[in-house]
Amino acid sequence: MTDATGTVFDCQIQARLRDINLAGHVDNVEALRIVDEARLLFLHFAPDVLSGAERPGRPERPGLLGSAPEHVTELMGAQRIEYHAEMRFVAFQPFLVRLWVHRIGRTSFGLGVELRVAADHPPALVAELSLVLWDHEAGAAWPISDEVRAALATYQGPGVTFRSR
């Protein structure tokens, strides 16, 4: 289990019929799609953690990466996922996803993820995602600015606890 004790981002991702495989549960590839959709909401639409005064010329861009230049994007470097419980489709019941930042490096950062099928259930899936910020103009990794670092740090918490191998 993960102990996410810091500030976290919680969102709901609606289950879709196409998420279900022939066995009647959420396919592992679709579970990863749900995680990725939550990641995009977190990084690009999370509540504004910096005021417009702290983002000169860019107060309208929301999310943790809102103060990064427009030519900088995030690339997935690695994903580690553990499935802890079956995820069945329940009509009109969204998946509950919790994300936080567990590591901030020079050009990369890591996210912790928990996915639940209901609020009173333990995580059905836990994951760690490693992302690199990429500068398309320079064709190289982008050193995280102080502004982006500060935004990421507001959601910083512990790493994900995985089962022993």
N, C-alpha and C positions, 0 to 999 in steps of 0.2 A: 504494500500500500504506500501511497505517497502522502506525506505530511506537508501540505501546502499552507504554511502559516502566515505568509506575507500577503501583500495586495495581489489579488488574482483577477482575471477577466473571466466572467461566466457568460456563456451564450447558449442559445438553443438552436439546433439545426434540425429542421423538419425531416422526418423519415420519408422515404419515397418507396413506392412499390418496386421500382427497378433496383433498389438496394438489396433485395432478397434473392437468394440463390435457390437452387432446386431442393435443398434440404430445409428450406423454410426460415433460415436465419440470415442475418446481414452478412453478406459476403465480405471477406477480409479486404478486398480491394476497395469496396464501397466504404468500409469503415475508415480506411485511409483517406478517402475523398471527404468524408465528414470531418476528420481531423484537419485536413487541408483547408476546407471552407472556413472552419473556426479560426485557423491561423490567419487567414486573410482578413477576417473581421477584426481580429485582435491587433494586427500590425497596422492596418489601414483605417480602421474605424473605431478603435477603442476610445473611451472618453478622453478628451483633450487634457493631458497632464501638464502642459505648459501653456501659460497665458499668451495671448497675441503679442504682448509687450516683449516676451522672451523669444518670439519668432519674428524678428523684423522682416517685413516684406512677405511673410508666409503664414499669417494667422489663420487663413482659411483651410489649410490642409490638416485634416484630423489624423488621429492615430499616432502610434509610437514612432513611425518613420516619417511623420509629417514635416519635420524640419530638415530632412535629407534633400539634397538636390534632386530635381526631377529625373536626371539621367542616372540616378542610383537606384538599383532594385535589389531585392533579396533573391539569392539562389539557394536551393536546398543542397546541403552538403552531405547530410546523413540523417537517417531515421532509425530509431530502435523502438520496436513496438512489442508489447506483451498483451496477450488476450487472456483475461481472467474469468470471463463468463460469456455464455451465449447471448447474442443480441437478436431478439426476435422483433419482427415488425409489429407495431401496434398503431392502428390508424389514429391520426391526430395527436399522437404522443411524440413530441420531439425528443431528440437525444440531447442530453445536457453535457456541455463541454466546458472544462475549466482549463485555462492556460496561465502560465506565468513564465518569467525569465529566470533561468537557473544559472546562467553564465554569460558574462560579457567579456569578450576578448578585444584584440586590436581591430580586426576587420570582420569578426564573426561573433555570433551569440547563440545561446541555446535556449530552447523553450521546453518546459515541462507540460505534459498534457494528461488529463484524466477525462474519460468519456463514460457517462452513466446512462442507463436506460430509464431511470427514475431517481428522484432526489433521495429517496430512502434506501437506495441500493448502493453497494460498494462499486468502485470503478469496474466496468466490464473490460476496459482497455486502458493501459498506461503507455506513455510514449515520451521519448526525448527526441527533439528535432534540433539539428545543427544547421544554421543558416549563415551564409557569407553575404556581405553587402558588396555589390558589384557595380563599378563605375563603367557604364557603357562607352563613355567618351574616351576614357583612359585605357579601356580594355584590361583593367586590373581590379583587384580587390580595393575597396574604398575604406580608408581608416575611419572608424566611427568617430563622429564629431562629438564635442562636449554636449551639445544639445540633444542629440540622439541618445547618447550614453545616459544622460539624466532622465530622459523619458523611459528608457529601458529599465533603469535602476528603480523606478517607482513600482515596478511589478516584480522585483527580484525576490526570489525565494529559494528553497532547497532543491537539489536535484531529485530526480525520480528514483525511488527504490525499486529495483528489479529483483526477481527471484534469483537465487544462486543457480549457476549453470552446472 
